[in-house]
């Protein structure tokens, strides 16, 4: 059986639309999949360079032309999943740029290699 090289992180059309809106307001962006604390496990959006990355952070890929990172410990837990970043109405994370927009980013996940997964969301 041929193994598919699936992207580790993809974005829905709604997320891509919100990313473009935020890039127009704030410039170059970056994402970090939060591991908990104040904003639960929400994907956080920052101006690029605003969040200092640690030695254990892993670059999963890009969404909307923006780098998407995850903490190393969390990556170990989720490494067999594809993260699907969506945007839905609601209040975003208190440190994330989408907060004032009335929208928030949300992470959904699919097992990598599952034929029912969302493979072409970006």
C-alpha positions as CSV (number, residue, x, y, z in Angstrom):
1,X,0.0,0.0,0.0
2,X,1.3,3.4,-1.0
3,X,1.6,5.8,2.0
4,X,0.2,9.3,1.5
5,X,2.2,12.3,2.5
6,X,-0.5,14.2,4.3
7,X,0.0,17.7,5.6
8,X,0.1,17.9,9.3
9,X,-2.0,21.1,9.4
10,X,-4.6,22.5,7.0
11,X,-7.1,25.3,7.2
12,X,-10.8,25.5,6.2
13,X,-11.9,28.3,3.8
14,X,-13.4,30.2,6.8
15,X,-10.0,30.1,8.6
16,X,-8.2,31.2,5.4
17,X,-10.6,34.1,5.0
18,X,-10.0,35.2,8.6
19,X,-6.2,34.8,8.2
20,X,-6.3,37.1,5.2
21,X,-8.3,39.7,7.1
22,X,-5.8,39.6,10.0
23,X,-2.8,39.8,7.6
24,X,-4.3,43.0,6.1
25,X,-4.6,44.5,9.6
26,X,-1.5,43.2,11.3
27,X,1.0,42.1,8.6
28,X,2.9,38.8,8.7
29,X,1.4,36.3,11.1
30,X,2.4,33.1,12.9
31,X,0.3,30.4,14.7
32,X,1.1,28.3,17.8
33,X,-1.1,25.5,19.0
34,X,-1.6,26.3,22.6
35,X,-1.2,23.5,25.1
36,X,-3.6,24.7,27.7
37,X,-3.4,27.3,30.5
38,X,-5.4,30.5,29.9
39,X,-6.9,29.7,26.5
40,X,-7.3,25.9,26.7
41,X,-6.0,24.2,23.6
42,X,-6.9,26.9,21.0
43,X,-4.7,27.8,18.1
44,X,-3.2,31.2,18.8
45,X,-2.5,33.8,16.1
46,X,0.3,36.4,16.6
47,X,2.2,38.9,14.6
48,X,5.2,37.0,13.3
49,X,8.0,37.2,16.0
50,X,5.7,38.3,18.7
51,X,5.8,34.9,20.4
52,X,9.3,33.6,21.3
53,X,9.5,30.0,20.3
54,X,11.2,27.4,22.5
55,X,13.7,24.8,21.6
56,X,11.0,22.1,21.7
57,X,8.5,23.9,19.5
58,X,7.8,22.0,16.2
59,X,7.0,23.6,12.9
60,X,4.0,21.6,11.6
61,X,3.6,23.5,8.3
62,X,1.9,26.6,7.1
63,X,-1.7,27.8,6.8
64,X,-2.6,30.8,4.6
65,X,1.2,31.3,4.1
66,X,1.8,31.6,7.9
67,X,4.0,29.2,9.9
68,X,2.1,27.0,12.4
69,X,4.0,25.7,15.4
70,X,3.1,23.3,18.2
71,X,4.9,22.5,21.5
72,X,7.0,19.4,21.4
73,X,5.2,17.5,24.2
74,X,1.8,18.2,22.5
75,X,3.3,17.2,19.1
76,X,4.2,13.8,20.6
77,X,0.5,13.3,21.6
78,X,-0.9,14.5,18.3
79,X,1.7,13.4,15.8
80,X,-0.6,10.9,14.2
81,X,-3.3,13.4,13.5
82,X,-3.9,16.1,10.9
83,X,-4.9,19.4,12.6
84,X,-7.7,21.2,10.7
85,X,-7.8,24.8,11.7
86,X,-11.3,26.3,11.4
87,X,-12.8,29.7,12.2
88,X,-16.2,30.0,13.9
89,X,-18.2,32.8,15.5
90,X,-17.2,33.5,19.1
91,X,-14.6,35.2,21.2
92,X,-11.0,34.3,20.4
93,X,-8.2,33.7,22.9
94,X,-7.3,36.7,24.9
95,X,-3.8,36.9,23.5
96,X,-4.7,35.9,19.9
97,X,-5.2,38.5,17.2
98,X,-8.7,37.4,16.1
99,X,-10.2,38.2,19.5
100,X,-11.8,41.6,18.5
101,X,-13.1,40.2,15.2
102,X,-16.1,38.2,16.6
103,X,-14.5,35.0,15.3
104,X,-12.2,32.5,16.9
105,X,-9.9,29.8,15.5
106,X,-10.7,26.2,16.5
107,X,-8.6,23.1,16.1
108,X,-10.3,19.9,14.8
109,X,-8.3,16.8,14.2
110,X,-8.4,13.8,11.8
111,X,-6.3,10.6,12.1
112,X,-3.6,10.7,9.4
113,X,-4.2,8.1,6.8
114,X,-7.9,7.8,7.4
115,X,-9.7,8.0,4.1
116,X,-12.5,10.1,5.5
117,X,-10.2,12.8,6.6
118,X,-10.2,16.4,5.4
119,X,-7.2,16.4,3.0
120,X,-7.9,19.3,0.8
121,X,-9.2,22.0,3.2
122,X,-6.5,24.5,2.4
